[in-house]
Amino acid sequence: MKKYIFLFFIGLSSLTISAQTAFDALRYSMLGFGGTARYMGAAGAFGAIGADFSTLSTNPAGIGLYRASEFTFSPSLYYQAAEASYNGMFMEDDKYNFNISNTGVVLAMGDDKNEYAKWKKIQFGFGFNRLANYNENVSIEGDNKFNSIITDFQRKAVGVHPENLHPFDTKLAWETYLFLDTVRDNGILHYTSPLSDGGVRQMKYIERRGSQNEMVLTLGGNYSDKLYIGGTVGFPTINFRENTTYREVDTGDSIPGFRSLTMHDYVNTSGSGVNFKLGMIARPFDWIRIGAAIHTPTFFNMRDEYGRTLKHQREIHPELKYESPDGYFNYNLRTPMRAMLNLGFIIKQYGFIGVDYEVVDYSEAKLEAKGDNFSDVNQIIRSNYRAASNLRVGGELNLQPFRIRAGYALYGSPYKNNLNDFEKSSITFGLGFRDQNYFLDFAWMLTSYGEDYYLYSPDLVNAVKIDNFINSMIMTVGFRF
């Protein structure tokens, strides 16, 4: 029953675009590993290794291992591909995106050569790391012999007078004559439609853009080369845009008077937030480092802007078009807290192996707004999301002045009871050149995951099976001073 309720909620979210959904909370709570090429080349397993700017967004104690001041800049090329299968038909789509994955400065202050000083160095860092990339294109196509998206609109409109139809969905169908007439069954108002029994080819084109970036201010220190501590104040920002075009076409010329319908949706989301991160790294022996970090929830102020246009192309009569009003909504989002444990094994001058283990309870995400407590949405989040474990393992081989890196990351599914897949895995590879005063690093990462997507209510349509593949190529240029 819970699975049906959750999937029904997902279907409704594709129709009522003004609603903030459980999946919105999940999207902005799931983070990847972005930042420098060195960090990505070792799959982000730097929690106990440190001395990399990316760790300011994971285990900020890593700043304590800096011996010299440093500047980094990391441009990146991102390539996404999606393979979608729906009712026996297969479609492919892709998207390229150029972005900046990281830039920042770390200032290392103090004299670590003074053997009597307990605090060897104090470090301060500021800049930004990219935490998530939302750029993707998805194309879906398949035949539906049983119903239409208008069938779903009909169900939502039961018992509602035409003057009170929803301005973002059912009213559009009424104004474009996709609802033909009203009838009463046992005194209850219903709407008729030529599309009730399906027989259409359904197509959807999804275009998403945006990212989540985090500005960081970090302070750390090195105590006797045995204990490293750090704290970060993070200021993440969200920029997300989604444009979708949904079409239904009478390819068999079997629906009298109907040729096609086209529905265009847009949603623009922006947000800014704040969080705090605390971390420590202990070095009981020269060959091992043990780290731990905790992240508070991020508290976001969010704004959505949205709208919908529906067109009905008829066989003889002119095309009918109706637009929703421009919608907007301000609300708050609280993402889950995070906890992680880190291990680092230092293999003399030859390199290192790092292991990071992270736990995130996605059921703790919460939406709020003035005058609206989102009780239904938050109940969906609590009932259907769970705590997930994320594992990152990576290493570096030092062939002075060159470095070779590789790693693997596994991000657990946030869904309970196998409601969806969404388990993500990444393999990474990196190369680097390091001199006393500068360095140049390259990394490549392949991430893959599967998901089920529903064009509308899941009790009416089969799931679209989508396999996603993401290639990221990143270069970091750095200078020490």
Secondary structure, DSSP 8 states (H G I E B T S, - for coil): -HHHHHHHHHHHHTT-TTS--HHHHHHHH-----S-HHHHHTTT--TTT--SGGGGGS-GGGGGG--S-EEEEEEEEEEEEEEEEETTEEEEEEEEEEEEEEEEEEEEES-TT-TT-SEEEEEEEEEEEEEEE--EEEEEEEEESS--HHHHHHHHHTT--GGGS-TTTHHHHHHTTSS-EEEEETTEEEEE-TTTT--EEEEEEEEEEEEEEEEEEEEEEEETTTEEEEEEEEEEEEEEEEEEEEEEE-TTS-STTEEEEEEEEEEEEEEEEEEEEEEEEEEEETTEEEEEEEE---EEEEEEEEEEEEEEEESSS--EEEE---EEEEEEEE---EEEEEEEEEETTTEEEEEEEEEEEGGG-EEEBTTB--HHHHHHHHHHB-EEEEEEEEEEEEETTEEEEEEEEEE---BSTTS----EEEEEEEEEEE-SSEEEEEEEEEEEEEEEE-SS-TTTS--EEEEEEEEEEEEEEEEE-
